[in-house]
C-alpha cells in the first residue's frame, strides 16, 4: 500500500466523519484502522530516512539489486546511474532509490524517455508519496479532533440534560 492509498483511506474517513458528525464503525473504519496499524512505524519515523550505505551503493553499481519486498531486480547501466544520482541528490539510501525507480517504472512507461526525465519522474514520485504521508497525518489529526469535539459536545449535552431533569424534579 502506498502513501497515496493511505491518504485515500483517511480522506474517505474524514468525508464520512463530516457527513455524519461521527463516523460509524463500518468497513471504511476497519480499513482505516488496518492502514494505521500498517503505517504507524512510518508516522513515527517520517522525518528520518536511512542515508546512503556503501554496501547498498555497491549493490546498485553492480546493477543487480535485491529490493526488500521483491525479487532481484536487474538494472541497466543508465538505470543504475539514475538511481545513484537520485540517492546523491536527496541523500537517500540507494536501495530505497532503486525501489522508487522500480515504482516509477511500474507507474509510467519509461521506454524512450531520457535519463533526466526518468530522474524527475522518480523524484516526483518521492515528493508525491511524502506529501501524501504528511497530508494523511494532518487529516488524521483533524478527524481525531473532530471526533473529540463530538464526544465533548455529546457529553456536555447529556450533562446538561441531567441538570435539566434534576432542576425539573426539584
C-alpha positions in Angstrom: 0.0 0.0 0.0 1.4 3.4 -1.0 1.1 6.6 1.0 -1.3 7.8 -1.7 -3.6 4.8 -0.9 -3.3 5.6 2.8 -4.3 9.2 2.0 -7.4 8.0 0.1 -8.4 5.9 3.1 -8.0 8.8 5.5 -9.9 11.2 3.2 -12.8 8.7 3.0 -12.9 8.5 6.8 -12.8 12.3 7.0 -15.6 12.7 4.5 -17.7 10.1 6.4 -17.0 12.0 9.7 -18.0 15.3 8.2 -21.3 13.9 6.8 -22.4 12.2 10.0 -20.8 14.2 12.7 -19.2 11.0 13.9 -18.1 8.2 11.7 -19.9 4.9 12.5 -17.9 1.7 12.8 -18.2 0.3 9.3 -15.9 -1.3 6.7 -14.2 2.1 6.0 -13.4 2.5 9.7 -11.9 -1.0 9.7 -9.9 -0.2 6.6 -8.6 2.9 8.3 -7.6 1.0 11.5 -5.8 -1.6 9.3 -4.0 1.1 7.4 -3.0 2.9 10.6 -1.6 -0.4 12.0 0.5 -0.9 8.9 1.7 2.7 8.6 2.2 3.5 12.3 6.0 3.0 12.1 6.1 5.3 9.0 4.3 8.0 11.0 6.8 7.6 13.9 9.8 8.0 11.6 8.5 10.2 8.7 11.3 12.7 9.2 14.1 10.1 9.2 15.3 8.2 6.2 18.2 5.9 6.1 21.1 7.6 4.4 23.4 6.1 1.7 25.2 2.9 2.6 28.4 1.8 0.9 27.2 -1.8 0.6 23.9 -0.7 -1.0 25.8 1.6 -3.3 27.9 -1.3 -4.4 24.8 -3.4 -5.0 23.3 -0.7 -7.2 26.6 -0.2 -9.0 26.7 -3.9 -9.8 23.3 -3.5 -11.5 21.7 -6.3 -9.6 19.5 -5.1 -6.8 17.5 -7.1 -4.3 14.7 -4.9 -3.1 13.2 -5.6 0.4 9.7 -6.7 -0.9 10.5 -8.2 -4.2 12.8 -10.4 -6.2 16.2 -9.4 -7.5 15.9 -6.5 -10.0 18.3 -6.1 -12.8 19.3 -2.5 -13.7 20.9 -1.2 -16.8 24.0 1.0 -16.6 21.8 4.0 -17.2 19.2 2.9 -14.6 22.0 2.4 -12.1 23.3 5.9 -12.8 19.8 7.4 -12.3 19.3 5.6 -9.0 22.7 6.7 -7.7 22.1 10.3 -8.9 18.7 10.2 -7.1 20.4 8.9 -3.9 23.1 11.6 -4.1 20.7 14.5 -4.8 18.3 13.7 -1.9 20.7 11.9 0.4 18.6 8.8 0.4 19.5 5.1 0.7 20.4 3.6 -2.7 18.0 0.6 -2.2 15.2 3.0 -1.4 16.0 4.9 -4.5 16.0 1.7 -6.5 12.6 1.0 -5.1 11.4 4.5 -6.2 12.8 3.9 -9.6 11.1 0.5 -9.8 7.8 2.1 -8.7 8.2 4.8 -11.4 8.9 2.1 -13.9 5.6 0.4 -12.9 3.6 3.6 -12.9 4.8 5.1 -16.2 6.2 3.6 -19.3 9.9 4.8 -19.1 10.9 3.4 -22.5 12.2 6.1 -24.8 12.5 8.7 -22.0 15.7 10.5 -21.3 17.6 9.9 -18.1 16.8 13.4 -16.8 13.1 12.8 -17.3 13.3 9.4 -15.6 15.1 11.1 -12.7 12.4 13.8 -12.5 9.6 11.2 -12.5 11.3 9.1 -9.8 12.0 12.3 -7.7 8.4 13.4 -8.3 7.1 10.1 -7.0 9.2 10.5 -3.8 7.7 14.0 -3.3 4.2 12.8 -4.0 4.5 10.0 -1.6 5.9 12.3 1.1 3.2 14.8 0.6 0.6 12.0 0.8 2.1 10.8 4.1 2.1 14.3 5.6 -1.4 15.1 4.3 -2.6 11.8 5.9 -1.1 12.9 9.3 -2.8 16.3 9.0 -6.2 14.7 8.1 -5.9 12.2 10.9 -5.3 15.0 13.4 -8.4 16.8 12.0 -10.5 13.6 12.2 -9.4 12.9 15.8 -10.1 16.5 16.9 -13.5 16.4 15.1 -14.4 13.2 16.9 -13.1 14.5 20.2 -15.3 17.6 19.7 -18.3 15.3 19.0 -17.6 13.3 22.2 -17.2 16.6 24.2 -20.4 18.1 22.8 -22.3 14.8 23.4 -21.1 14.5 27.0 -21.9 18.2 27.6 -25.4 17.6 26.1 -26.0 14.6 28.4 -24.7 16.5 31.4 -27.0 19.5 30.6 -29.9 17.1 30.1 -29.2 15.5 33.5 -29.1 19.0 35.1 -32.5 19.9 33.5 -34.0 16.7 34.8 -32.7 17.4 38.3 -34.0 21.0 38.1 -37.4 19.9 36.8 -37.7 17.3 39.6 -36.9 19.9 42.3 
